[in-house]
């Protein structure tokens, strides 16, 4: 069976698991805000899904995205998830003889999109306490040149959860400008971070920001995100967008409602998220060899190191799967460092994390004896 079919069946089986606790995809499973549910129901009852949406997104939503990001003068292009915004940028800018420079670990899919276009991907290692688990300007400068088409920064980093300062983002923007590269600032998790600054503030003409409604608003299955850029860059990418018939109407209505209640909603979500992280910190601290290299995380997830506990990440993932809990093995993000950790999502009902923590001692013991493992993706 092909890898593509194996991967699909893997997630199909997870999706078909009754009552599965999704603790591995950074998705938000906290009960939706009533205003968001009501907006979707109204849209469905009105039959809005029978018609296509405007190709760039509803004007009210585009304006609300720009306002929420705090980037007046920029333009927003609504896409089918943040991943489609990234795919669009990679298709437009990457080609043979160019490079996409990012970190290791990073989010894997833009690297795939760049390689599909014939570009070389350069991953700068950051899984190291010596650099604070973050990209430095010095390291970035050493890996860019005239071939660099895109500098791709996930901020907060997925999976590590570090957040870059305004000065660091400004330094990255200056490096991109000097080598003629586009700075792509993936801000998927910015709403879980303190002190986050979108790169458009530092480089309004030389950066694009990609956003997602999957994580903070819990709309992963509805597939809605956005690209935000200067009018010039917006026109470039709008001209190459595959979303010629617009993103989901129902999803856009949900996104608009979510932005209207965002301060109230995120106060609730972040409170639950912080409490869940504290539970995992306490539970992991009680087990020799387990550690949280970045704590607290600025994303809605934590990296849990297992290597010093003698536990293979894939074995721990499988043990939890048998208990109806999905967590993610490190190799999803990085081949170089993937044997060191699992990733656990925290924007979920507290009961899910309580069960994860209660099972943790038993799962660690069982994982040490588990060798026959199914494929994981």
C-alpha positions, 0 to 999 in steps of 0.5 A: 500500500502506498504511503499516501493511502497508509497515511489516510487510513491512519487518520481515518481510523483515528477519526472513527475512534469513538470519543477520541481525545485529540491531544496531538494536532494543536487543534482547539476542542474547547466548546465553541462560543455561542456566537460562533455556533449561532453564526454557522447555524444561521448560515446553514439555515439560510442556505448560504452554502449553496452559493460560492463566496467571493474569491478573496473572501467576504469584504467584512471578514477581510477587513476584520482580519487586517484590523485584528492583526493591527496592520492598516493598509495591508490586504487579507486574502481568505484561504482554505486554511493557513496551509493553503496560504503557505502553499500559494506563496511557495508555488509563487516564489520557489523554483529550481535554483532557489532556497527556502530557509527555515528552522529545524524543527519547523512545520513540515508542509511548506518544506514539502511545497518548496521541494515540489517546486524544485527549490532546496530547503535549508533547515537551521537546527534550533533544538538546543538549549544553547541557542534558547531553542530559537533561531538567531539572526547570526545563524540565519545570516549564515544560511542565506544568499542570493538564492534565497527566495523565502525565509519561513519563520513559524512564530510561536514555533511549532512544536517548541513553543518559543516566541520571537521578540519584536527585535528578533523579527526586525532583525530577520526582516532586515536579513530578508531585505538584504538578500532579496528574500520574502519573509513569510511569518507563520502566525498560526499560534500568535493568539496564545503568545504574549508580546507577539509582533507580526512581521508586517510591522517591521517590513510592510513591503517585504513580508507576508503573514499567514494566519489560521482559524483552526487553532484559536477558534477551533475551526480546523475541520472547516478549513479557513485561514488567510494571507495578509500582505501589502497591496503589491504583494497581495496582488501578486499572490491573489493572481496565483491563488487557486481559491478562485471560488472562495473559501467555505461560506459557513467557515467565513461566517464563523470566523467573523463571529469569532473575531467579534468575540475574540477578547472574551473567547481567548480569555477563556481559552488561554485560562484553560490552556495555561491550567492544562500546561500546569497539569502536564508540568506537574505530572511529567516532573514526577517521572525521572527522565521526562522534561519540558524543554520549553516551559511555559510554551507560547503555543497551545502545546508542549514538547515533552522530552522522553529520551532521557526516560528511555522511552521511544516517542512512537511507543508512547504515542501507540500506548496512548492511542490504545487508551483513546488518546492521540498525541504526536511523535517528534518525527512528524516535525523533525527527523533530526531531533524526532527521537527526543520528544512527543508533542501534547496539545493543551487547548482541550477540555481539562478532563482530557489532560487529567486523563493524560496525566493520570495515565502517564506513569503507566504509559511510560512503563508500558512504552519501554517494553513496546517494540512492534509499532504500527506506522505513524504519521 
